[in-house]
Protein backbone atom coordinates (compact mmCIF):
# COMPACT_ATOMS: atom_id res chain seq x y z
CA UNK A 1 0.00 0.00 0.00
CA UNK A 2 1.41 3.40 -0.95
CA UNK A 3 1.38 6.33 1.47
CA UNK A 4 -0.60 9.47 0.77
CA UNK A 5 1.44 11.19 -1.88
CA UNK A 6 2.33 14.82 -2.35
CA UNK A 7 1.95 16.98 -5.40
CA UNK A 8 5.04 18.62 -6.80
CA UNK A 9 4.06 21.85 -5.02
CA UNK A 10 4.18 20.01 -1.66
CA UNK A 11 0.44 19.88 -0.98
CA UNK A 12 -1.28 16.62 -0.06
CA UNK A 13 -3.53 14.77 -2.41
CA UNK A 14 -6.00 12.04 -1.64
CA UNK A 15 -4.80 9.55 -4.20
CA UNK A 16 -2.82 6.44 -3.49
CA UNK A 17 -0.08 5.43 -5.94
CA UNK A 18 -2.60 3.49 -8.01
CA UNK A 19 -4.94 6.46 -8.39
CA UNK A 20 -7.69 5.51 -5.92
CA UNK A 21 -9.47 7.93 -3.60
CA UNK A 22 -8.83 7.60 0.12
CA UNK A 23 -11.53 8.25 2.72
CA UNK A 24 -10.57 8.87 6.32
CA UNK A 25 -12.34 8.87 9.68
CA UNK A 26 -11.06 11.10 12.46
CA UNK A 27 -12.06 10.73 16.09
CA UNK A 28 -10.84 13.27 18.63
CA UNK A 29 -11.37 14.80 22.05
CA UNK A 30 -10.08 18.04 23.51
CA UNK A 31 -9.34 18.69 27.15
CA UNK A 32 -9.78 19.95 29.79
CA UNK A 33 -13.36 18.80 30.17
CA UNK A 34 -16.02 20.98 31.76
CA UNK A 35 -19.33 19.23 32.33
CA UNK A 36 -21.16 22.42 33.30
CA UNK A 37 -20.35 24.51 30.23
CA UNK A 38 -18.66 23.79 26.90
CA UNK A 39 -15.13 25.21 27.01
CA UNK A 40 -14.01 27.57 24.24
CA UNK A 41 -11.76 24.90 22.70
CA UNK A 42 -14.69 22.48 22.42
CA UNK A 43 -16.85 25.11 20.74
CA UNK A 44 -14.06 25.89 18.27
CA UNK A 45 -13.55 22.18 17.49
CA UNK A 46 -17.26 21.83 16.76
CA UNK A 47 -17.23 24.86 14.46
CA UNK A 48 -14.24 23.53 12.54
CA UNK A 49 -15.66 20.08 11.83
CA UNK A 50 -19.18 21.34 11.09
CA UNK A 51 -17.93 23.85 8.50
CA UNK A 52 -15.20 21.70 6.92
CA UNK A 53 -17.42 19.99 4.33
CA UNK A 54 -16.95 16.57 5.95
CA UNK A 55 -19.40 13.67 5.89
CA UNK A 56 -21.05 12.00 8.88
CA UNK A 57 -20.03 14.58 11.47
CA UNK A 58 -20.94 13.52 15.01
CA UNK A 59 -20.14 15.98 17.80
CA UNK A 60 -20.64 14.94 21.40
CA UNK A 61 -19.61 15.95 24.91
CA UNK A 62 -16.90 13.27 25.18
CA UNK A 63 -15.72 12.92 21.61
CA UNK A 64 -16.15 13.93 18.00
CA UNK A 65 -16.11 11.91 14.79
CA UNK A 66 -16.08 12.94 11.14
CA UNK A 67 -15.46 11.27 7.81
CA UNK A 68 -14.53 12.51 4.37
CA UNK A 69 -11.98 12.57 1.61
CA UNK A 70 -8.36 12.60 2.76
CA UNK A 71 -7.69 16.20 1.76
CA UNK A 72 -10.75 17.52 3.60
CA UNK A 73 -10.10 15.46 6.73
CA UNK A 74 -6.39 16.33 6.90
CA UNK A 75 -7.17 20.01 6.42
CA UNK A 76 -9.80 19.84 9.17
CA UNK A 77 -7.40 18.02 11.53
CA UNK A 78 -4.80 20.74 11.02
CA UNK A 79 -7.40 23.42 11.78
CA UNK A 80 -8.74 21.56 14.83
CA UNK A 81 -5.26 21.15 16.30
CA UNK A 82 -4.21 24.75 15.73
CA UNK A 83 -7.47 26.45 16.68
CA UNK A 84 -8.25 24.38 19.78
CA UNK A 85 -4.76 24.91 21.16
CA UNK A 86 -5.16 28.64 20.53
CA UNK A 87 -8.48 28.44 22.41
CA UNK A 88 -7.10 26.83 25.55
CA UNK A 89 -6.99 23.08 24.94
CA UNK A 90 -4.23 21.45 26.97
CA UNK A 91 -4.59 17.98 25.45
CA UNK A 92 -5.98 16.67 22.18
CA UNK A 93 -6.41 12.93 21.66
CA UNK A 94 -6.82 11.94 18.04
CA UNK A 95 -7.25 8.76 16.03
CA UNK A 96 -7.19 8.70 12.22
CA UNK A 97 -8.27 5.65 10.20
CA UNK A 98 -8.37 4.87 6.49
CA UNK A 99 -11.92 3.64 5.95
CA UNK A 100 -11.94 3.05 2.20
CA UNK A 101 -9.91 3.22 -0.93
CA UNK A 102 -11.33 3.04 -4.41
CA UNK A 103 -11.11 4.14 -7.98
CA UNK A 104 -12.34 7.59 -8.82
N, C-alpha and C positions, 0 to 999 in steps of 0.2 A: 504494500500500500504506500503510495507516495504522500509526502506531507503537503499541507497547503502551500501552494507555490506563490511566488511574488512576481508581479509584473516588472518590466525593465525599469520602471520609474520608482520601484520600491514598495508600491502599495500592494495590499493583499488581494487575492482573487479567490473566488469560491470554487475553483475547478481543481480536481485532482489531476495527476499527470495524464490520465486517459481521457480527460475532458468531461467527466461527470460533475454534477452539481452536488455540493455537500450541504446538508442541513445539520444544524447544531441545536442542542438544548442547553440552556444555562440555568443553573439553580444557585441562588445566593441569599445570604443573610448579612445584615449590617448590625453592628453593635456600637454602643451599648443599647440594651433593650430598655424600654419604658412602657410598662403596661397601662399606665394612666393616660398618656398622651403620646401620639406618634412623634418621635424626635425628628428634627429637621433633616437629618441624613436619610431617614426612612421615607420621608415625603419626597425628597429629591430622587431617590432610587425609583420610586413609583412613577414619578413624572418621566424619567428617562425611558423606562421600559414601555410605558404606555404611549409614548410619542415616537418610538424608534421604528415603527412599521414592522414590528415582529408579529408572529402568529402565536396563538394560544397563550397569551399572557395571563398569568395567575399571580396576583399579588395578595399576600396574607400577612398576618401579624408576626409569624415566625419564619417566613421564608417566601421567596419569589421565584417563579419559573417562567421562562419564555423560550419560544422556539422560532427559528427562521433560517434563512440562508446564511452561510458562513460570514459573508461581508457584513450583513446587518447585525448579526449577533456579536461579532468581534468589535464592531464600532460601538454598539451599545455597552458592551462590557468595559471598554475603555472609558466611556463617558460615566458609567456607574462608578467605577473605581475612582476616577478623578473628582467627580462632583460630590460623592458621598464623603470622601476624605476632607474635601474643602468645607463640607457642612457639619463636620464634627464626628464622623465615624472613627472609632478607634480600632475596629477589627472588621474585616470583610471576609467571609467564608464563601468560597465559590467552587462550583463543580461544573465542568464543561464536557458534554458528550457529543460524539458524532452519532446522529440518529438515522441518517440515511445518506446514501450516495446513489446517483443515477445519472443517466444520460439526459442532456438537455433537450 
